[in-house]
Amino acid sequence: MTGQDDQNAAQLASPSYRIAALDQDFLLSDSMRGVRFLLEYAKAEDVLRAWRIRSTIVVFGSARVRPDGAPSVARWYEEARRFGYLASREGGALLDDGDYRDHVIATGGGPGIMEAANRGAVDAGACTIGFNIVLPHEQMPNPYTTPALTFRFHYFAMRKMHLAMRAKALVVFPGGFGTLDELFEILTLRQTRKAPQIPTVLVDEGYWRSVINFEAMIEAGMIAADDCRLFDFAATGEAAWKLLAAKGLAAA
C-alpha cells in the first residue's frame, strides 16, 4: 500500500516548497541581491547598536606593512599602533558603564596597518572593530579585533557604508590601491557635501606628496585649492591624535 508521503514526495522535494528564509539557492539568486544588501547592513547595524557604539575613528593603510619589515616601513606599523592606543584611551572608547562608546577604532580588519590600529586599541583595553571583506585570496581577520565586532562582508559598497556612517574622523597611513580607494571615497563624499566635514589626517606627508601630486591637480583645474583643506598631514600617530583632539574628539 502506497503511503501519503510517497504520493507527495515530489512536492516535498521541490525547491519551491522550501521556506524562503531557509532556501539558500533562492537567497543567493540574482533577484535577491537587494535583500542581501539589506542583510549585510542590518546584521552589522544590530551588533553595533547592541554594543552602544555611537561613533568611530576609521584607520586605513596598507595590509603589507609588517612590524618586522624594513625599518622605513615598519615604523608605520608602530605609529598606527600608537595612534590606536591614544585614540582609544583618550577618545571615549573605554566607556563601559551604560553610556555610548565614542571614537571606537574601526579598520578593514586585515593585517598590516589595520592590525596595528586594532592592536593599539587592545593595548588601551578598548573594544575595536574589523570590517572584513570576502576576497578571492581570503583575507583572514587579524587577532586584535574584538570577536563580537569582527564582521565579514561580500559587498564592498556595504562595507564602505559601515566604515563611513559612524566615522567622526579618518586617519590614513601609507598604502596602495585599496587605501587610495577608501581615501578618495571619503574625500569625494566630503567635497560634494554628501558626508559631514569629518577631520581627515594623512600620516607621513612625504609619502603622500610623493604618490599624489595635489599641486598638479590644482594647476590643471581638476580640484580647487580649498579642496586641500579637506585633510591635514601628521608625521606620527601621536601627532595625528593631537590634531583630532584639538578638533574636539577627546573625551570630556
C-alpha positions as CSV (number, residue, x, y, z in Angstrom):
1,M,0.0,0.0,0.0
2,T,1.4,3.4,-1.0
3,G,1.6,6.0,1.8
4,Q,0.7,9.6,1.6
5,D,4.3,10.6,2.0
6,D,5.2,8.5,-1.1
7,Q,2.4,10.2,-3.1
8,N,3.6,13.7,-2.4
9,A,7.4,13.1,-2.3
10,A,7.9,15.2,-5.5
11,Q,6.1,18.1,-4.0
12,L,8.0,17.9,-0.7
13,A,11.3,17.8,-2.6
14,S,10.6,20.7,-4.9
15,P,12.7,23.9,-4.3
16,S,9.5,26.0,-4.4
17,Y,8.3,24.2,-1.2
18,R,11.3,25.3,0.8
19,I,10.7,28.1,3.4
20,A,12.1,31.2,1.7
21,A,14.3,32.3,4.5
22,L,15.9,28.9,4.6
23,D,16.4,28.4,0.9
24,Q,20.0,29.3,0.2
25,D,19.6,28.9,-3.6
26,F,16.9,31.4,-3.6
27,L,18.7,33.8,-1.2
28,L,21.8,33.7,-3.4
29,S,19.9,34.3,-6.7
30,D,20.3,37.5,-8.7
31,S,16.8,38.6,-7.8
32,M,17.6,38.7,-4.1
33,R,20.7,40.9,-4.4
34,G,18.9,43.8,-2.8
35,V,17.8,41.6,0.1
36,R,21.5,40.5,0.6
37,F,22.5,44.2,0.7
38,L,19.9,44.8,3.4
39,L,21.0,41.8,5.4
40,E,24.7,43.0,5.3
41,Y,23.5,46.4,6.5
42,A,21.2,45.1,9.2
43,K,23.4,42.5,10.8
44,A,26.3,44.8,11.5
45,E,24.0,47.6,12.5
46,D,22.2,45.5,15.1
47,V,25.5,44.4,16.6
48,L,27.0,47.9,16.7
49,R,23.8,49.3,18.4
50,A,23.9,46.5,20.9
51,W,27.4,47.5,21.8
52,R,26.3,51.1,22.0
53,I,28.9,52.3,19.6
54,R,27.9,55.8,18.6
55,S,30.9,56.9,16.6
56,T,34.2,55.6,15.3
57,I,37.6,56.7,14.1
58,V,38.4,54.9,10.9
59,V,42.0,53.9,10.2
60,F,43.2,52.9,6.7
61,G,46.6,51.8,5.5
62,S,48.5,49.0,3.7
63,A,47.9,45.4,4.6
64,R,51.5,44.7,3.6
65,V,53.2,46.6,6.4
66,R,54.8,44.3,9.0
67,P,56.3,45.2,12.4
68,D,59.4,43.1,11.5
69,G,59.8,44.6,8.0
70,A,62.3,47.2,6.8
71,P,62.7,50.0,9.4
72,S,61.5,52.6,6.9
73,V,58.2,50.7,6.6
74,A,57.9,49.0,10.0
75,R,57.7,52.4,11.7
76,W,54.3,53.0,10.1
77,Y,53.1,49.9,11.9
78,E,54.3,51.2,15.3
79,E,52.8,54.7,14.6
80,A,49.4,53.2,13.7
81,R,49.6,51.1,16.9
82,R,50.4,54.2,18.9
83,F,47.5,56.1,17.3
84,G,45.1,53.3,18.1
85,Y,46.2,53.3,21.7
86,L,46.0,57.0,22.3
87,A,42.7,57.5,20.4
88,S,41.1,54.6,22.4
89,R,42.4,55.7,25.7
90,E,41.5,59.3,25.4
91,G,38.6,59.4,22.9
92,G,35.8,57.7,24.7
93,A,36.0,54.1,23.5
94,L,36.7,52.8,27.1
95,L,33.3,53.8,28.5
96,D,31.6,50.7,29.7
97,D,29.0,51.9,32.2
98,G,25.9,52.0,30.0
99,D,26.9,55.2,28.2
100,Y,27.6,55.2,24.5
101,R,31.1,54.3,23.2
102,D,32.6,57.1,21.1
103,H,35.5,57.1,18.7
104,V,36.0,53.3,18.6
105,I,38.8,52.3,16.3
106,A,37.4,50.7,13.1
107,T,39.5,49.2,10.3
108,G,39.2,46.9,7.4
109,G,40.1,44.1,9.8
110,G,43.0,42.7,8.0
111,P,46.8,42.7,8.6
112,G,49.4,45.5,8.4
113,I,48.3,49.0,9.4
114,M,44.8,47.7,10.2
115,E,46.1,45.1,12.6
116,A,48.4,47.8,14.2
117,A,45.5,50.2,14.9
118,N,43.3,47.4,16.3
119,R,46.2,46.2,18.4
120,G,46.7,49.7,19.8
121,A,43.1,49.8,20.8
122,V,43.5,46.4,22.6
123,D,46.6,47.8,24.3
124,A,44.4,50.5,25.8
125,G,41.8,48.0,26.9
126,A,39.1,49.1,24.4
127,C,36.9,47.3,22.0
128,T,37.7,47.7,18.4
129,I,36.0,46.9,15.1
130,G,37.1,45.0,12.0
131,F,35.1,45.3,8.8
132,N,36.5,42.4,6.7
133,I,35.7,41.7,3.1
134,V,35.5,38.4,1.1
135,L,38.3,38.3,-1.4
136,P,39.5,35.8,-4.0
137,H,42.5,35.1,-1.8
138,E,40.8,35.1,1.6
139,Q,41.7,37.9,4.0
140,M,41.7,36.5,7.5
141,P,40.8,38.8,10.4
142,N,43.7,39.9,12.5
143,P,43.7,38.7,16.1
144,Y,43.2,42.1,17.6
145,T,39.6,42.9,16.6
146,T,37.0,42.3,19.2
147,P,35.5,39.0,18.2
148,A,31.9,40.2,18.6
149,L,32.8,43.2,16.4
150,T,34.6,41.3,13.7
151,F,32.4,41.4,10.6
152,R,32.7,39.9,7.1
153,F,31.1,41.5,4.0
154,H,30.5,40.3,0.5
155,Y,29.8,43.7,-0.9
156,F,32.4,46.4,-0.9
157,A,29.7,49.1,-1.1
158,M,28.0,48.0,2.1
159,R,31.4,47.6,3.9
160,K,32.2,51.2,2.8
161,M,28.9,52.4,4.1
162,H,29.5,50.9,7.5
163,L,33.0,52.3,7.6
164,A,31.7,55.8,6.8
165,M,28.4,56.1,8.5
166,R,29.7,56.4,12.1
167,A,33.1,57.9,11.3
168,K,33.9,61.1,13.2
169,A,37.5,61.1,11.8
170,L,39.6,59.3,9.2
171,V,43.3,58.6,9.7
172,V,45.2,57.3,6.6
173,F,48.6,55.7,6.8
174,P,50.7,54.9,3.7
175,G,49.1,52.3,1.5
176,G,48.3,51.2,-2.1
177,F,45.3,50.9,-4.3
178,G,42.9,49.8,-1.6
179,T,44.0,52.6,0.7
180,L,43.7,55.2,-2.1
181,D,40.2,53.9,-3.0
182,E,39.0,54.3,0.6
183,L,40.7,57.7,1.0
184,F,39.2,59.2,-2.2
185,E,35.8,57.7,-1.4
186,I,35.7,59.8,1.8
187,L,37.2,62.9,0.3
188,T,34.7,62.8,-2.5
189,L,31.8,62.5,-0.1
190,R,33.2,65.5,1.8
191,Q,33.9,67.6,-1.2
192,T,30.4,67.0,-2.6
193,R,28.9,67.5,0.9
194,K,27.4,64.1,1.0
195,A,29.1,63.5,4.3
196,P,29.8,65.6,7.3
197,Q,33.1,67.5,7.3
198,I,34.9,64.9,9.4
199,P,38.6,65.5,10.1
200,T,40.9,63.6,7.8
201,V,44.6,63.1,8.6
202,L,47.3,61.7,6.3
203,V,50.2,60.3,8.2
204,D,53.7,60.8,6.6
205,E,53.4,63.9,4.4
206,G,56.5,62.9,2.4
207,Y,54.8,59.6,1.3
208,W,51.5,61.2,0.3
209,R,53.1,64.1,-1.6
210,S,55.3,61.6,-3.5
211,V,52.3,59.4,-4.6
212,I,49.7,62.2,-5.2
213,N,50.6,65.4,-6.8
214,F,48.0,67.7,-5.3
215,E,49.5,70.8,-6.8
216,A,49.3,69.4,-10.3
217,M,45.6,68.8,-9.8
218,I,45.1,72.3,-8.7
219,E,47.1,73.8,-11.5
220,A,45.2,71.7,-14.1
221,G,41.9,72.9,-12.6
222,M,40.9,69.4,-11.5
223,I,40.4,70.4,-7.9
224,A,40.2,73.8,-6.1
225,A,43.0,74.9,-3.8
226,D,40.4,74.9,-0.9
227,D,39.9,71.1,-1.5
228,C,43.3,70.5,0.1
229,R,41.8,71.9,3.3
230,L,39.8,68.7,3.5
231,F,42.8,67.0,5.1
232,D,45.8,67.6,7.3
233,F,49.2,66.0,7.5
234,A,50.8,64.4,10.5
235,A,54.3,63.0,11.0
236,T,53.4,60.4,13.7
237,G,50.4,58.6,15.2
238,E,50.7,60.8,18.3
239,A,50.6,64.0,16.2
240,A,47.6,62.6,14.3
241,W,45.7,62.1,17.6
242,K,46.7,65.6,18.8
243,L,45.2,67.1,15.7
244,L,41.9,65.2,16.2
245,A,41.9,66.0,20.0
246,A,42.2,69.7,19.1
247,K,39.2,69.3,16.8
248,G,37.1,68.1,19.7
249,L,37.5,64.3,19.6
250,A,39.0,63.9,23.1
251,A,36.5,62.6,25.7
252,A,35.2,65.1,28.1
